């Protein structure tokens, strides 16, 4: 679930999603390391003590942002490919929906891809560790989803016979790498990027 989606569902009294949205803006534009925890509280209009009511640390907030984006990614691909019996069309739909984003969505995805290393090591904080473990589970589910897309194409004879898990990871890596360099004010739109990534991915799986 993106911060924007969550904001529409949240109680008017809660500041949680506003904090998340502000953190996404600042982490994405200034960098996580250069963002001061207190500056997020100032932007939201609450004291730093109140900030700890929602997130016990800046890292807890970051891991929450990552977990929400992973969950949203899984849901988008699941919905986009549900019931499509044509493997090539399903793969194309998965790529297109994965590369459709608002400017804030793009920031959230850039944050996720820039900090995936955080998911490797156990956290001392119980809340941070909970978010880390949930995120790792979602990463596995996402990889399984893309593996299944490739496996379906291999079974139908549409894609070349290969290791579906490896090929799924390669295609997924191609897709998510976009968020490391894409900028809304760049020369290529997301639609143009999605077209090129789709063509490259289909060539990969059909070779």
N, C-alpha and C positions, 0 to 999 in steps of 0.2 A: 504494500500500500504506500503510495507516495504521500508526502507531507500535505500536498494540496487536497488529496482525496480524504485523508484523515481529518483535515480541518473542517470539512463540510459535515462530518459525523460527530464531532466533538461537542461536549457541553460548552455553552457560552462562557461558563466560569473558568474552564480549564485553560491553562496556558501551555500545556504540553506540546501540542502540535505547532503552536506559534514559536515555541522555543526550537523545535526541530527545523521548522522552515528557516528561521533566522540562522541557526547553526549551519544548515546546508548552504545558505548564501555566503556566510563568512568562511566556512571551511573550503568551499569551492573556489572562492575568489581570492582569499588571502592565504589559504593553506591552513591545514589543521594545526601545525606547530606554531604558526604565527598568530593564530586566533586566541585572544585572551578570553577565558571563561567569563570574566566579569563584564566584558564588552557585550556578550550575548544577553546577559541580564539587563544591561543598560538599554539595549535596543528593544527588548521585549517590554521594558518598563516595570521591572520588578527588582527587588533587592537580591543580592547574590545568595543570601540565606534562603530565600524563597525558591531560588533556582534548584537548590539541593532537595527540595520537596519532590521534584520531578525526575532529576537525574543526579546520582551521587557524585559524578565526575564528568569531566569533558570526554574522557574515554568511553564512559557508559553511554553518553549521548551519541558519540561517533558509532559505536557498535550497534546501537539501536537504529540509526540511519541506515547502516549497512544491512541489517536484518530485514528492515522494512522494504528496502529496494530488492533484495533477493526474493522475498515473498511475492512482491509485485511482478518481478520478472517471470517467476514460475507460473503465476496466474495468467499473465498475458499470453504466454506461449501455449499454455493448456487450452485456453479459450479459443485462440486463433486457429489451432490445429484440430480441435475436437470434431470428429465425424468426417474429416476429409480423407477419403480413401485413395487419393492420388498423392503418392509420396513426394513428388517434385513440387506440387502445389502446396502441400503441407509445410515442406521445408522453406519454400519461398514466403509463406504466410508467417512462419516463425521468425524469419529474419526481418521481414518488414515491420512486424509489431515490436520486435526488440529494438529497432532503430527509429521508432517513432517517439518523440519526446518534446515536452515544453522546455524552455531554457532552464527552469529549476530541476526538471527531471534529469536533464543532461548533467547538471552540477552534481546531483545525487549519485548518478552512475559513475561520474568521474571520481568522486570521493570513494565509492565502493572499490573501484578497480585500483586506486592508488594506495589502498590500505588493506588489501587482501592478506598481507603478511601478518596482520594482527590475529587472524583466525588460526594461526599455526601453534601458538603457545598458550598454555593455561594462564588464566587471569587470577590474581589473588582475590579480587572482589567477587563476591557471590553474584551480584547483579550483572557485572561485566561478563563473568564466566557463563551465566545463563544465556546472554545474548550471543556470545561467541559460539556456544554449542548449538543453539538454534540456527545460527548462520551456517555452520558447517553442515548441518543436516540439510538445509535448503540448497547448498552448493551441490551436495550429492544428488538430491532430487532433480535439480536442473540438469546435471550431467546425464542422469538416467533418462530424462525426457528427450534430450537431443540424441542420445544413443539410440533410443527407441525409434526416433524419426529416421535415422540412417538405416537401422536394422530392417525397418519396414520396406524401405526402398530396395535394399539388397534382396530381401525375400521376394519382392515382386519382379525382380530382374531389371528395375529401372536404374539402380545404382550399381557400380562395379563391386564385385565380390572383394570384401576387405574386412578389416577388424572394425566393427561398428562403434565400439567404445573409443578407439583411437581416433577414428574419423569424426565421431561426434564431438570429441574434445577439440580437434583441429578446427572444425567449423565454428564451434562456440568461441574459441579463442580469436578467430578472425572477426567475429561479430563484436565481441566485447572490447576488442582492442581499439575500436572506433572512439570509445569514450575517453581514451587517454589523450587523444589529439584533437578531437572535434571541438570547434568553437562556433556558436551561433552566428558570429559575424564573419565566418570564413568564406572561402570562395565557393565551396560546395554545400548545397542544402542537404538535409538528412534524407530527403527523397532520392536525390542523385547518388548519395553515398550508399543507400540501401540497394539501389539498382546495381551498382558496381559490386558490392559485397555479395549480393545474390548470385550474380553471374559467376563470380570467382568461386563461390561455394559449390554451385552446381557443377562447374568444371572439375572441382576437386572430387566430388563424390561419383562422377560419371567416368572418370579416367580409369 
